[in-house]
Every structure is written in structure tokens, then in C-alpha cells.
């Protein structure tokens, strides 16, 4: 009889604990800010704190989507831009700049991964630039990938992390918005421009192209430089040491902020004078012909920096042969 009463008491105790919400009950998620902190996004948390965005990420009335870069992603960005660490980068950047970067990681409504896959090829962010919401390009053919302003992709590595006021998707790269970093920094962040960046440094043009400008840069890719080296029978080291390197590079630069629409609007064929002093020609199909009658094509346009714009081209342009 005593054993029977013990068993009955045990069953009643379990039932009472379950009814009261025992330890096996799921813990309700915290806010976006709380979930990011508890899951170890320390660089993101520090940036949000300095940018003054923690209240927005904590608001119970919000229903947002946050693409959350890992600490490793922040460290990679910091290293590429020449900072000793992610902490040093966050300390160096001012609050408004950090706010712009982080707002570019936030969608104004809650979007689960399935919603992103079904929602088309672009998503509008909270970051407003030149009077309109900046968008992220989506590729959902395999998982979810986001293309930012520097034409590089971030992958969603963990999707649908719940929060009480939205959802978090973990990404492996910090997204770079338009109009925040200068031309040299934008080029540094796209591996396709690594040779161009080396050339700019070798020609001592980095400080100039990081200045207020504005400048329009027609930026050859690494593949374009590889083809040019073969054409000119030079090694990369020889090109970087060439006394004519600065002239070649400044032949790719036009004074002012010349967007693709401005190029389209030019009467064709149009002669475009470069900072080097010579001109190249833009044809009716927006193909470029340099001073040596060589042709280049625009691959991408309107990569917008804080001090101008980059247009990507598939060939290194060459100025006239020096007399």
C-alpha cells in the first residue's frame, strides 16, 4: 500500500510540473538584439550599440529580418580594410557609418527562408540611399545568397533563427551598402579587383582615389589584366614597376560622378576625356574604344562609392603610345 501511494505521488508531481511549464518546455525567444547577443554575435552587437540601433532591434512592435554576419565575417572585413581587428574597425568607424552598414542588413518585415525563396530576386532593406530603399540581389537556386554593392556574395549559413520581434539569418560576410566606403575600399573588397588594387598602390594613387573626388573609375577585372599582360608580353611585376603605370591607370579615371544613365545619354559615338588627359570613345552599344583602337565592354555599372562610382570593364584600356 505504501509503494502504491509513492507511485501515485510521483505521477501527480510530474503532472503538476508539466502543467506549470516544467524545464522541458521551450523557452520563448528573446528580441533580435537579445538573440544576437546570446548567440555570440559580439561584433554585430558592438556595432549595433555604437550605431544606436539596439532599441530598434529590441522593440516589441517590430517584425524585422536581420542578416547577421558572424564575428569571423567582421574580422575578414576589418582585415581587408587594414584594421587590426573587428573591434578596432568598430571603434574607428563613426556611429552614422555603422548605422548605414547595419541597416543594409535589415529588411523591414519578417521573411523566413521560404519567403525569401518565393519572394523574387531582390529585397528592399532599411537603408535608404539617394531617396530610395537600397536593395539586395538574391540568388536562391542553391540556398540563399545575397549580392551586395561591391558585387560579392554572402551565403545564409543558418536560416530562420527565431526572435520575438522577427527572424535572424546568419551570413558569412558583412554586406557593403552603396555610398559608404570610398572607391579604393570598394575595390579592395572584391577579389576580382586584386590586381587593380595592387596597381593603384604601386602607382601611389591610393590616397588620391580615396579622396573626396568625385571620380568615375572604369575598373578592369583580374582577367582583363591577365589578358593585357599577355598582349604586352609583360609580367605582373614588370607592369607594376613600369613608369607608365600611373598613366595607364589614370586613363581609366574620369572626373565627376558619371553614372550609367549619364553614359547612355551621351550622343554616340562620345569622346570621354580622362584624368590622364587623353580620351576614349563610347559607342552606341556602350562599348569602349581606347586610343589604340582596342575594344572593351562594360560588365557591370554603378558600383556606388562615397566618392564616386565604379564601372566594371573586361579589358585594360591603353592610352596613346608616348612619342
Backbone bond lengths (Angstrom), bond angles and torsions (degrees), N, CA, C in turn:
res aa  C-N    CA-C-N  psi(-1)  N-CA   C-N-CA  omega(-1)  CA-C   N-CA-C  phi
1 X - - - 1.457 - - 1.529 111.06 -
2 X 1.352 115.97 -42.49 1.461 119.15 179.13 1.524 110.78 -61.79
3 X 1.352 117.68 -43.02 1.464 121.24 177.99 1.515 111.58 -60.40
4 X 1.304 116.67 -38.32 1.467 120.41 -179.13 1.526 110.24 -63.87
5 X 1.381 116.08 -44.06 1.460 119.96 178.35 1.528 111.37 -63.79
6 X 1.352 118.59 -36.13 1.459 121.36 178.59 1.521 110.66 -64.38
7 X 1.339 114.48 -42.96 1.460 117.60 -179.88 1.525 110.92 -65.10
8 X 1.330 116.76 -41.60 1.467 121.08 178.82 1.528 110.66 -62.56
9 X 1.322 116.92 -41.43 1.466 120.66 179.17 1.522 110.97 -63.56
10 X 1.330 116.75 -39.36 1.461 120.43 179.68 1.514 111.23 -65.02
11 X 1.346 116.60 -43.89 1.463 120.47 178.78 1.518 110.57 -61.79
12 X 1.329 117.56 -42.37 1.460 121.26 -179.69 1.523 111.50 -65.13
13 X 1.351 116.21 -37.68 1.464 120.41 179.17 1.517 110.73 -63.53
14 X 1.356 116.98 -45.94 1.470 121.05 178.64 1.517 110.77 -60.58
15 X 1.342 116.02 -43.73 1.463 119.81 -179.44 1.521 111.07 -63.47
16 X 1.352 116.08 -38.97 1.461 119.98 -179.91 1.531 111.59 -66.01
17 X 1.351 116.39 -43.72 1.471 120.45 179.02 1.519 110.63 -62.62
18 X 1.359 116.16 -42.31 1.469 119.41 179.91 1.518 110.75 -63.79
19 X 1.335 115.75 -40.79 1.461 119.49 -179.21 1.513 111.79 -65.59
20 X 1.325 116.64 -29.31 1.457 120.73 -178.00 1.517 112.62 -89.69
21 X 1.346 117.06 0.93 1.460 118.64 -178.96 1.501 110.49 85.93
22 X 1.292 117.95 71.29 1.457 122.54 -176.40 1.500 112.74 -73.03
23 X 1.329 116.85 -173.92 1.451 123.28 -173.53 1.519 113.28 -66.13
24 X 1.334 117.55 -18.31 1.462 120.14 179.95 1.523 112.41 -81.67
25 X 1.331 118.36 -10.62 1.460 120.70 179.23 1.520 109.97 -68.11
26 X 1.335 118.33 141.32 1.463 119.75 177.50 1.522 111.36 -64.55
27 X 1.342 115.31 139.69 1.454 120.42 178.09 1.528 108.30 -81.22
28 X 1.332 117.98 128.02 1.467 119.02 178.99 1.519 110.52 -59.04
29 X 1.332 117.49 141.93 1.473 118.77 -179.91 1.516 111.54 -67.69
30 X 1.320 115.80 153.70 1.449 120.95 174.72 1.517 110.38 -84.20
31 X 1.318 115.33 -172.06 1.466 119.88 177.14 1.526 109.68 -71.11
32 X 1.316 114.95 171.92 1.467 119.83 177.73 1.525 110.73 -56.61
33 X 1.322 116.48 -43.77 1.468 119.86 179.71 1.523 110.71 -64.39
34 X 1.335 117.25 -43.46 1.461 120.52 -179.32 1.523 111.79 -66.44
35 X 1.318 117.21 -41.61 1.464 120.20 -179.64 1.524 110.79 -65.79
36 X 1.320 117.10 -40.19 1.469 119.48 178.18 1.523 110.75 -62.57
37 X 1.327 116.74 -41.14 1.464 120.12 179.40 1.516 111.55 -67.25
38 X 1.326 116.52 -46.23 1.465 120.00 -176.25 1.518 112.34 -68.24
39 X 1.327 117.21 -24.20 1.463 120.79 -178.96 1.530 112.49 -94.69
40 X 1.322 116.88 7.86 1.460 119.96 169.75 1.512 116.44 87.47
41 X 1.338 118.25 20.81 1.462 120.42 177.23 1.523 108.66 -85.58
42 X 1.319 115.98 71.42 1.465 120.17 -171.26 1.527 111.94 -69.65
43 X 1.339 118.19 -41.19 1.468 120.02 -179.61 1.526 110.70 -67.02
44 X 1.318 116.52 -41.68 1.459 120.69 177.18 1.526 109.91 -62.40
45 X 1.334 116.49 -43.24 1.458 119.99 179.56 1.513 112.29 -62.90
46 X 1.339 117.03 -42.53 1.461 120.75 179.31 1.524 110.89 -64.96
47 X 1.339 116.15 -40.86 1.464 119.77 178.74 1.522 111.09 -65.40
48 X 1.346 117.08 -41.85 1.466 120.78 179.63 1.522 110.97 -64.96
49 X 1.327 116.34 -37.79 1.469 120.49 178.45 1.527 110.56 -63.50
50 X 1.342 116.56 -48.27 1.461 119.87 -178.61 1.520 111.73 -67.32
51 X 1.331 116.02 -32.75 1.471 120.43 -179.50 1.526 112.60 -78.58
52 X 1.326 117.38 -9.02 1.455 120.58 -179.38 1.516 114.03 75.38
53 X 1.342 116.81 26.30 1.462 120.68 -175.90 1.520 113.79 -100.77
54 X 1.330 117.77 -3.59 1.460 119.36 -178.58 1.530 111.91 -59.43
55 X 1.344 120.31 -42.90 1.474 118.69 177.51 1.525 113.08 -58.02
56 X 1.330 117.37 -40.27 1.467 120.10 -179.93 1.524 111.03 -66.08
57 X 1.335 116.63 -35.04 1.467 120.63 179.92 1.517 112.30 -82.22
58 X 1.325 116.61 -5.07 1.459 121.37 179.56 1.526 112.42 -108.88
59 X 1.312 117.59 -7.97 1.464 121.22 -173.39 1.528 111.23 -66.72
60 X 1.305 115.85 128.47 1.464 120.33 -178.98 1.520 111.83 -70.95
61 X 1.324 116.42 -19.51 1.465 120.15 -179.71 1.525 112.81 -84.41
62 X 1.333 116.64 -6.10 1.465 120.15 -177.93 1.524 110.85 -84.87
63 X 1.306 115.51 160.31 1.466 122.54 170.52 1.525 106.32 -147.54
64 X 1.330 115.81 85.68 1.451 122.59 -168.51 1.512 111.81 -113.76
65 X 1.323 114.63 165.69 1.468 122.12 170.89 1.515 107.64 -117.73
66 X 1.329 116.42 126.30 1.463 121.25 179.47 1.527 109.20 -116.77
67 X 1.328 115.58 123.93 1.456 121.14 169.65 1.530 106.09 -90.11
68 X 1.320 116.02 109.28 1.462 121.63 -168.72 1.522 111.22 -102.20
69 X 1.338 118.30 108.68 1.469 120.08 176.51 1.532 110.70 -70.98
70 X 1.310 115.97 141.01 1.449 121.33 177.03 1.526 110.51 -69.62
71 X 1.330 115.90 167.33 1.460 119.58 174.54 1.523 110.85 -60.67
72 X 1.342 116.53 -36.30 1.472 119.98 178.32 1.522 110.76 -62.74
73 X 1.335 117.56 -36.05 1.466 121.35 178.40 1.527 110.38 -66.30
74 X 1.323 117.41 -42.06 1.462 120.59 176.83 1.528 111.15 -64.79
75 X 1.333 116.60 -39.04 1.465 120.32 178.89 1.521 110.85 -63.78
76 X 1.322 116.89 -40.46 1.468 121.30 178.83 1.525 110.67 -63.27
77 X 1.313 117.31 -44.57 1.468 120.71 177.93 1.522 110.42 -60.93
78 X 1.317 115.61 -46.43 1.461 119.89 -179.07 1.523 111.56 -60.21
79 X 1.319 116.90 -43.73 1.461 121.04 -179.10 1.524 111.14 -63.48
80 X 1.320 117.22 -43.53 1.465 121.42 -179.45 1.525 111.32 -63.34
81 X 1.309 116.70 -35.78 1.467 120.76 -179.07 1.526 112.84 -86.41
82 X 1.336 116.61 0.95 1.458 119.73 174.19 1.515 115.76 92.00
83 X 1.337 117.94 14.15 1.462 121.00 177.01 1.522 109.79 -90.64
84 X 1.329 116.30 152.25 1.464 120.82 -177.81 1.519 111.93 -70.69
85 X 1.310 117.88 -27.51 1.461 121.74 -176.98 1.517 109.37 -163.00
86 X 1.344 115.25 169.99 1.456 119.52 175.80 1.526 110.60 -62.96
87 X 1.332 116.13 -38.87 1.470 119.94 178.68 1.519 111.14 -61.64
88 X 1.342 115.88 -40.80 1.463 119.79 179.58 1.529 110.63 -65.41
89 X 1.327 116.68 -38.00 1.460 119.77 179.19 1.526 110.91 -65.89
90 X 1.330 116.76 -46.06 1.466 120.22 179.29 1.523 110.25 -61.55
91 X 1.331 116.60 -38.49 1.462 120.22 179.00 1.525 111.79 -66.80
92 X 1.339 116.74 -34.94 1.461 120.81 -175.83 1.531 112.72 -78.36
93 X 1.323 117.63 -34.85 1.462 120.91 -177.59 1.524 109.65 -79.22
94 X 1.325 116.34 143.24 1.459 118.64 180.00 1.526 110.37 -80.38
95 X 1.326 115.25 166.18 1.457 121.13 -177.08 1.523 114.06 -58.07
96 X 1.340 118.65 -47.44 1.467 119.01 179.69 1.530 113.36 -60.40
97 X 1.347 117.59 -37.46 1.465 119.82 178.46 1.518 110.42 -66.01
98 X 1.328 116.95 -44.93 1.460 120.36 177.90 1.527 110.96 -62.35
99 X 1.328 116.72 -37.59 1.461 119.94 178.82 1.525 111.29 -61.57
100 X 1.315 117.07 -42.99 1.463 120.39 178.87 1.523 111.08 -62.02
101 X 1.329 115.96 -44.65 1.468 119.87 -179.86 1.525 110.54 -61.93
102 X 1.329 116.76 -45.98 1.461 120.08 -176.71 1.528 112.14 -71.04
103 X 1.326 117.80 -37.98 1.468 119.70 177.70 1.524 111.64 -60.52
104 X 1.333 115.77 -28.32 1.470 121.05 177.72 1.532 110.96 -70.23
105 X 1.324 117.25 -11.98 1.466 122.50 178.59 1.530 112.28 -98.63
106 X 1.331 117.19 5.27 1.463 120.51 -173.23 1.524 110.25 -123.38
107 X 1.332 115.37 132.45 1.457 121.41 172.36 1.524 108.21 -99.34
108 X 1.327 118.22 146.30 1.468 120.57 -173.19 1.524 114.26 -73.76
109 X 1.326 118.35 -8.25 1.465 121.82 177.99 1.523 109.29 -133.17
110 X 1.317 115.18 162.95 1.468 121.02 179.47 1.523 109.74 -75.17
111 X 1.333 115.69 124.45 1.468 121.30 179.96 1.532 108.42 -130.98
112 X 1.325 115.86 108.47 1.456 119.56 172.20 1.524 109.14 -71.78
113 X 1.325 116.07 167.35 1.467 119.54 -179.06 1.521 111.26 -56.22
114 X 1.316 117.03 -40.45 1.467 120.28 179.46 1.518 111.36 -63.33
115 X 1.327 116.56 -35.09 1.476 120.00 177.59 1.525 110.93 -67.86
116 X 1.334 116.15 -37.63 1.463 120.08 178.79 1.521 110.29 -65.54
117 X 1.325 115.90 -42.92 1.471 120.23 180.00 1.525 110.12 -62.30
118 X 1.329 116.18 -38.51 1.468 120.03 -176.79 1.520 112.93 -87.62
119 X 1.335 117.01 -5.60 1.454 119.29 -168.49 1.507 117.07 -96.03
120 X 1.316 119.03 12.82 1.456 120.03 177.58 1.515 112.81 97.74
121 X 1.318 115.41 -166.13 1.464 120.90 -171.14 1.519 114.42 -100.08
122 X 1.325 118.38 -4.56 1.459 120.82 178.37 1.525 109.82 -138.61
123 X 1.340 114.39 155.24 1.456 120.62 174.22 1.525 108.24 -136.08
124 X 1.327 116.39 131.28 1.458 121.36 178.51 1.522 109.97 -79.39
125 X 1.323 116.94 135.68 1.454 122.69 -178.85 1.527 111.18 -101.06
126 X 1.326 116.16 177.22 1.461 121.07 176.09 1.519 112.42 -77.87
127 X 1.341 117.73 -9.76 1.458 120.70 -177.74 1.520 109.63 -83.13
128 X 1.319 115.81 118.37 1.454 121.26 179.18 1.526 109.14 -99.54
129 X 1.338 115.77 128.41 1.458 120.78 -179.50 1.512 109.03 -134.07
130 X 1.311 115.78 128.47 1.464 122.79 -179.15 1.531 111.36 52.97
131 X 1.342 115.02 42.01 1.448 121.09 172.67 1.514 116.18 82.85
132 X 1.326 117.76 7.37 1.467 119.81 -179.58 1.523 109.75 -141.87
133 X 1.321 115.29 155.69 1.464 120.08 177.41 1.530 109.42 -69.34
134 X 1.323 115.99 129.72 1.457 119.79 176.46 1.521 109.43 -74.40
135 X 1.312 116.03 144.72 1.463 120.10 -176.43 1.522 111.29 -114.33
136 X 1.320 114.33 155.19 1.452 122.87 171.61 1.519 108.10 -107.78
137 X 1.327 116.37 135.22 1.460 120.52 175.09 1.520 108.81 -84.09
138 X 1.322 116.49 135.06 1.459 121.89 -177.65 1.524 111.21 -110.56
139 X 1.320 115.12 139.37 1.459 122.09 169.14 1.516 106.01 -123.40
140 X 1.339 116.46 113.31 1.456 120.86 -175.64 1.523 112.10 -115.62
141 X 1.337 116.32 20.28 1.467 119.07 179.63 1.520 111.48 -67.24
142 X 1.332 116.62 -35.83 1.466 122.42 174.12 1.511 107.56 -135.50
143 X 1.325 117.66 103.28 1.450 120.44 -174.70 1.516 110.23 67.99
144 X 1.318 116.24 -152.20 1.467 121.52 177.80 1.516 108.29 -125.96
145 X 1.319 116.42 122.81 1.459 122.93 177.34 1.520 108.77 -123.69
146 X 1.321 115.48 143.64 1.457 121.96 -176.89 1.520 108.91 -121.00
147 X 1.318 117.55 130.87 1.463 122.00 177.16 1.520 108.64 -103.98
148 X 1.340 115.59 127.76 1.458 120.21 -177.04 1.524 110.85 -99.94
149 X 1.333 117.10 -168.17 1.463 121.29 -173.87 1.523 112.81 -68.13
150 X 1.334 117.97 -27.30 1.466 119.16 179.81 1.524 112.01 -87.98
151 X 1.342 116.10 11.64 1.467 123.03 173.93 1.525 112.77 66.96
152 X 1.327 116.82 29.80 1.461 121.05 173.35 1.520 108.91 -114.99
153 X 1.331 115.75 158.14 1.456 120.50 -173.32 1.521 112.65 -107.73
154 X 1.316 114.84 141.91 1.458 122.40 168.35 1.524 107.72 -110.26
155 X 1.314 116.49 141.65 1.461 121.34 178.51 1.522 110.06 -105.98
156 X 1.317 116.02 139.72 1.463 120.62 171.47 1.521 107.60 -76.02
157 X 1.316 116.48 114.70 1.469 120.96 -177.56 1.526 112.30 -94.01
158 X 1.328 117.07 -28.62 1.466 122.43 173.91 1.519 107.36 -139.38
159 X 1.316 115.81 121.64 1.464 120.11 -175.97 1.526 110.89 -104.77
160 X 1.326 114.54 159.99 1.468 122.60 167.43 1.523 114.01 59.88
161 X 1.326 116.42 44.49 1.467 120.11 172.33 1.533 106.54 -78.70
162 X 1.338 118.40 117.10 1.470 119.30 -172.02 1.518 112.76 -74.83
163 X 1.311 115.20 148.91 1.456 123.50 171.37 1.523 107.05 -141.01
164 X 1.317 116.50 158.44 1.463 119.55 -177.03 1.521 112.08 -68.31
165 X 1.326 116.48 -21.44 1.467 119.73 -178.73 1.526 112.06 -125.73
166 X 1.323 116.31 34.55 1.457 120.50 176.31 1.505 112.70 150.15
167 X 1.330 115.23 -149.01 1.459 121.02 -177.14 1.523 109.06 -147.63
168 X 1.326 115.55 149.02 1.459 122.26 178.10 1.520 109.06 -114.70
169 X 1.338 115.57 135.85 1.461 121.89 168.46 1.531 107.09 -117.04
170 X 1.299 116.93 123.40 1.459 121.15 -179.21 1.522 109.00 -79.53
171 X 1.339 117.20 133.07 1.465 121.22 179.07 1.526 110.14 -125.61
172 X 1.339 115.15 160.74 1.465 120.62 -172.27 1.532 113.39 -101.36
173 X 1.327 117.19 13.72 1.464 120.85 -177.73 1.519 108.94 -154.57
174 X 1.323 116.27 143.95 1.465 120.27 172.47 1.524 108.37 -77.80
175 X 1.314 116.62 126.86 1.461 121.65 -179.62 1.530 109.53 -79.12
176 X 1.324 115.99 137.29 1.465 121.02 -176.65 1.529 109.00 -106.85
177 X 1.329 117.38 119.49 1.465 120.48 -178.00 1.522 112.30 -83.36
178 X 1.316 117.71 167.87 1.471 120.59 174.80 1.516 111.46 -71.81
179 X 1.331 115.22 148.74 1.446 120.85 168.88 1.508 117.31 75.89
180 X 1.331 118.58 13.74 1.464 120.55 -176.46 1.524 111.89 -109.67
181 X 1.335 118.14 -46.02 1.458 122.34 -179.10 1.526 109.77 -101.70
182 X 1.347 115.95 156.20 1.462 118.92 -178.44 1.529 112.03 -79.25
183 X 1.320 116.07 175.44 1.467 121.64 -174.00 1.519 111.90 -59.58
184 X 1.315 118.03 -43.84 1.457 120.69 -179.18 1.523 110.66 -65.14
185 X 1.312 116.92 -42.59 1.465 119.93 178.78 1.525 111.11 -63.87
186 X 1.320 117.07 -41.53 1.471 120.02 178.32 1.525 110.62 -60.99
187 X 1.326 116.72 -42.23 1.467 119.91 178.61 1.525 111.08 -66.30
188 X 1.333 117.31 -37.87 1.468 120.67 178.82 1.518 111.98 -60.31
189 X 1.316 117.12 -31.48 1.458 120.75 -173.47 1.520 113.81 -85.63
190 X 1.328 117.76 -4.42 1.466 120.71 175.44 1.523 108.56 -112.33
191 X 1.343 118.65 112.90 1.462 120.95 -177.63 1.524 113.68 -57.45
192 X 1.313 118.12 -21.28 1.465 121.28 179.47 1.523 112.51 -68.24
193 X 1.335 117.39 -13.21 1.467 121.69 -179.69 1.526 112.59 -110.13
194 X 1.325 118.00 19.89 1.473 119.55 -174.67 1.527 112.05 -63.11
195 X 1.323 117.95 -38.22 1.465 119.95 179.31 1.527 109.93 -69.83
196 X 1.314 116.93 -40.68 1.466 120.23 176.56 1.526 110.48 -58.32
197 X 1.321 117.18 -44.28 1.467 120.35 179.34 1.527 110.38 -62.82
198 X 1.332 117.23 -43.44 1.466 120.17 176.70 1.524 110.91 -57.89
199 X 1.324 115.58 -42.30 1.464 119.98 -178.75 1.528 111.05 -66.42
200 X 1.313 117.34 -41.66 1.461 121.23 179.03 1.532 110.44 -61.36
201 X 1.318 116.23 -41.90 1.470 120.24 178.22 1.530 110.29 -66.06
202 X 1.345 116.40 -45.01 1.465 120.32 -178.19 1.530 111.46 -63.02
203 X 1.324 116.92 -32.94 1.465 120.86 -178.95 1.533 112.73 -88.97
204 X 1.336 116.19 4.67 1.469 121.42 179.14 1.532 112.49 59.38
205 X 1.325 115.00 38.37 1.459 119.68 179.25 1.520 112.86 -105.20
206 X 1.344 117.17 -0.99 1.457 120.39 -175.79 1.514 113.33 -60.45
207 X 1.311 116.83 -44.22 1.462 120.15 -179.01 1.525 111.09 -65.28
208 X 1.326 116.48 -41.72 1.470 120.37 179.60 1.522 111.23 -62.01
209 X 1.341 116.45 -48.37 1.462 120.01 -176.46 1.523 112.74 -76.70
210 X 1.328 116.59 -7.10 1.463 120.96 172.50 1.528 111.50 -95.29
211 X 1.330 116.41 -2.90 1.462 121.17 -177.57 1.511 112.44 -78.42
212 X 1.320 115.08 -170.38 1.465 119.94 -171.55 1.525 112.82 -68.88
213 X 1.348 116.93 -30.28 1.463 118.65 178.92 1.525 111.47 64.16
214 X 1.340 117.22 -137.50 1.461 125.89 4.11 1.536 112.58 -81.47
215 X 1.350 114.21 156.16 1.453 122.18 178.29 1.527 109.89 -127.04
216 X 1.321 115.13 151.16 1.455 121.56 168.69 1.521 107.06 -115.69
217 X 1.322 116.30 121.44 1.461 121.24 -176.80 1.522 109.61 -113.53
218 X 1.317 115.83 124.86 1.463 121.73 171.49 1.525 105.56 -92.08
219 X 1.329 116.36 104.75 1.463 122.77 -165.16 1.518 112.15 -100.33
220 X 1.343 117.77 113.44 1.467 120.30 176.63 1.534 110.68 -74.96
221 X 1.303 116.02 142.33 1.458 121.70 177.64 1.528 110.38 -77.69
222 X 1.321 116.42 171.90 1.466 121.12 175.08 1.525 111.46 -58.47
223 X 1.331 116.67 -40.25 1.465 119.71 178.59 1.531 110.80 -62.23
224 X 1.321 116.75 -36.31 1.460 120.34 178.07 1.524 110.46 -65.19
225 X 1.315 117.01 -40.24 1.465 120.11 177.88 1.527 111.02 -67.33
226 X 1.324 117.43 -38.76 1.470 120.40 177.52 1.517 110.82 -59.39
227 X 1.327 116.26 -44.31 1.464 120.58 178.52 1.526 111.08 -65.48
228 X 1.327 117.51 -38.88 1.464 120.81 -179.62 1.530 111.25 -66.60
229 X 1.319 116.82 -39.03 1.464 119.97 178.55 1.519 111.00 -62.53
230 X 1.333 116.09 -40.64 1.466 119.69 177.60 1.524 110.68 -65.94
231 X 1.319 116.56 -41.84 1.463 121.32 -179.70 1.530 111.43 -63.58
232 X 1.310 116.25 -40.49 1.465 121.39 -176.61 1.526 112.69 -91.13
233 X 1.332 116.50 0.05 1.479 123.14 -177.04 1.530 111.19 49.88
234 X 1.327 114.59 51.89 1.451 122.22 177.53 1.518 109.86 -124.23
235 X 1.311 117.28 152.99 1.451 121.26 167.00 1.527 108.13 -86.98
236 X 1.321 115.57 164.99 1.460 117.79 177.96 1.525 110.47 -61.81
237 X 1.315 116.39 -40.88 1.472 119.59 179.86 1.524 110.97 -60.72
238 X 1.335 117.10 -39.94 1.465 120.36 178.66 1.527 110.89 -65.34
239 X 1.333 116.56 -41.20 1.462 119.53 178.60 1.522 110.67 -63.07
240 X 1.326 116.65 -45.31 1.459 120.16 -177.22 1.523 112.11 -66.53
241 X 1.314 116.29 -24.92 1.472 120.20 178.59 1.519 113.06 -93.25
242 X 1.329 116.92 -2.83 1.466 121.08 -174.84 1.529 111.28 -69.39
243 X 1.328 117.86 135.64 1.469 120.16 176.50 1.533 112.60 -65.82
244 X 1.333 116.65 -17.69 1.464 119.53 179.38 1.517 114.00 -90.39
245 X 1.348 117.04 3.60 1.469 119.97 -174.97 1.529 111.85 -61.85
246 X 1.313 117.74 -44.68 1.468 120.12 -178.67 1.525 110.95 -60.03
247 X 1.340 116.49 -38.78 1.453 120.02 178.85 1.516 112.16 -65.15
248 X 1.331 116.48 -39.39 1.471 119.93 177.43 1.518 110.29 -63.29
249 X 1.333 116.42 -45.73 1.456 119.89 -177.25 1.521 112.25 -66.96
250 X 1.324 117.86 -43.83 1.463 119.24 -179.34 1.522 112.11 -69.87
251 X 1.340 116.83 -16.85 1.467 120.80 172.71 1.536 110.86 -70.11
252 X 1.326 116.57 -13.92 1.470 121.71 176.91 1.521 112.29 -96.20
253 X 1.331 117.26 4.30 1.463 121.08 -174.42 1.522 109.97 -118.27
254 X 1.320 115.25 133.99 1.465 122.55 177.11 1.524 107.39 -120.05
255 X 1.312 116.87 136.91 1.462 120.60 178.24 1.527 109.88 -68.06
256 X 1.330 116.17 140.19 1.456 121.22 178.58 1.520 112.18 98.92
257 X 1.315 114.49 173.75 1.467 122.34 -179.33 1.528 107.87 -104.23
258 X 1.322 116.10 88.90 1.465 122.05 -173.68 1.524 108.60 -99.04
259 X 1.318 116.48 102.32 1.464 121.26 179.68 1.530 110.48 -80.58
260 X 1.314 115.48 167.57 1.465 120.48 -179.46 1.518 111.66 -57.18
261 X 1.322 117.22 -38.37 1.467 120.42 179.66 1.519 111.04 -62.90
262 X 1.336 116.73 -34.68 1.469 119.49 176.90 1.520 110.95 -66.64
263 X 1.345 116.00 -38.68 1.464 120.30 179.15 1.524 109.96 -66.22
264 X 1.325 116.26 -43.49 1.464 120.84 179.17 1.523 110.77 -60.36
265 X 1.329 116.86 -36.72 1.460 121.31 -175.54 1.523 113.60 -75.63
266 X 1.325 118.50 -13.59 1.457 120.58 -178.92 1.527 110.59 -66.82
267 X 1.324 118.40 139.54 1.474 120.03 172.18 1.533 108.95 -60.54
268 X 1.320 116.25 136.65 1.459 119.92 -175.49 1.537 111.14 -107.83
269 X 1.334 115.95 144.77 1.465 127.27 -6.17 1.524 110.70 -71.63
270 X 1.336 115.74 145.78 1.458 121.12 -176.54 1.517 109.96 -112.01
271 X 1.297 116.17 136.23 1.451 121.82 175.12 1.527 108.23 -94.60
272 X 1.331 116.10 124.69 1.464 121.51 -176.74 1.524 108.35 -115.33
273 X 1.325 116.33 117.81 1.459 120.99 -178.96 1.524 109.88 -83.50
274 X 1.312 116.07 132.20 1.454 122.03 -176.86 1.527 111.31 -98.13
275 X 1.326 115.39 170.28 1.459 120.79 176.11 1.526 111.05 -63.85
276 X 1.316 117.86 -26.97 1.465 121.81 177.67 1.524 111.65 -65.90
277 X 1.331 116.12 -24.50 1.459 120.94 178.40 1.507 113.63 113.83
278 X 1.321 117.23 -26.52 1.465 121.14 176.87 1.526 109.58 -92.14
279 X 1.332 115.25 170.87 1.462 120.15 -176.17 1.523 110.73 -117.64
280 X 1.324 114.83 158.02 1.463 120.51 164.94 1.524 107.87 -122.59
281 X 1.323 116.82 169.10 1.460 121.66 -174.42 1.522 110.38 -114.15
282 X 1.322 116.19 137.14 1.461 122.27 174.32 1.519 107.92 -107.97
283 X 1.339 115.82 125.57 1.457 120.76 -176.88 1.515 113.06 -90.71
284 X 1.317 115.73 -176.34 1.468 121.53 -176.02 1.518 112.37 -65.14
285 X 1.327 119.04 -28.56 1.465 121.64 178.08 1.519 111.90 -97.50
286 X 1.328 116.09 16.76 1.466 124.21 179.50 1.522 113.34 67.77
287 X 1.335 116.53 16.53 1.452 119.27 169.78 1.521 109.58 -73.31
288 X 1.329 116.42 148.52 1.464 121.84 -177.87 1.523 109.05 -109.04
289 X 1.312 116.79 133.40 1.464 122.35 175.20 1.513 108.18 -116.44
290 X 1.329 116.39 122.22 1.462 119.15 -176.51 1.529 111.42 -85.59
291 X 1.316 117.20 -175.96 1.459 122.55 -174.77 1.521 112.97 -68.87
292 X 1.324 117.23 -11.93 1.464 120.63 177.90 1.531 111.61 -108.11
293 X 1.340 115.45 21.50 1.467 123.33 176.95 1.520 112.61 62.53
294 X 1.302 117.33 29.34 1.460 123.11 176.26 1.524 108.56 -98.13
295 X 1.329 116.77 146.23 1.469 120.93 -173.78 1.523 111.79 -107.77
296 X 1.326 115.76 141.22 1.461 123.24 175.01 1.522 108.70 -132.63
297 X 1.324 115.46 153.84 1.455 121.05 179.53 1.523 110.63 -117.56
298 X 1.330 115.27 147.62 1.461 120.66 172.45 1.527 108.91 -76.60
299 X 1.317 116.36 124.20 1.465 122.11 179.59 1.522 110.78 -94.78
300 X 1.317 116.55 -39.37 1.471 122.52 177.86 1.522 107.72 -151.21
301 X 1.308 115.70 150.97 1.471 119.46 -176.80 1.526 111.07 -129.52
302 X 1.328 114.21 162.29 1.463 122.67 170.70 1.524 113.82 58.90
303 X 1.327 116.30 49.14 1.460 120.91 166.23 1.532 104.94 -83.71
304 X 1.325 116.46 104.56 1.459 120.73 -164.80 1.526 110.94 -93.47
305 X 1.310 114.76 121.44 1.463 122.24 177.48 1.524 109.51 -102.96
306 X 1.332 115.89 177.62 1.468 119.55 179.36 1.516 111.81 -74.12
307 X 1.337 117.14 -19.86 1.469 120.56 -176.92 1.528 112.12 -125.41
308 X 1.313 115.81 29.08 1.461 118.46 177.64 1.511 112.47 147.03
309 X 1.318 115.34 -150.84 1.464 120.34 -173.85 1.523 109.62 -146.59
310 X 1.324 114.94 149.51 1.468 122.41 176.61 1.518 108.83 -114.62
311 X 1.341 116.24 134.53 1.455 122.74 168.34 1.531 106.93 -116.33
312 X 1.303 116.97 131.25 1.464 121.48 -175.87 1.520 109.49 -88.92
313 X 1.340 117.20 132.21 1.467 121.60 179.13 1.532 109.94 -125.84
314 X 1.321 115.25 159.75 1.466 120.53 -173.12 1.530 113.67 -101.09
315 X 1.342 116.89 11.08 1.462 119.65 179.93 1.526 109.14 -149.70
316 X 1.314 116.34 144.52 1.458 120.76 174.20 1.527 107.95 -75.75
317 X 1.318 116.69 125.81 1.471 121.18 178.16 1.523 109.61 -82.11
318 X 1.326 116.62 142.55 1.452 120.89 -179.01 1.534 109.77 -120.10
319 X 1.320 117.81 131.23 1.462 121.89 178.24 1.528 110.32 -74.01
320 X 1.327 116.66 174.50 1.473 118.07 179.38 1.528 111.30 -57.32
321 X 1.313 116.25 150.61 1.458 121.01 175.79 1.509 108.02 -65.88
322 X 1.338 115.81 130.51 1.462 119.78 -179.53 1.504 110.27 -66.29
323 X 1.326 116.25 140.54 1.471 120.66 179.40 1.538 110.26 -76.62
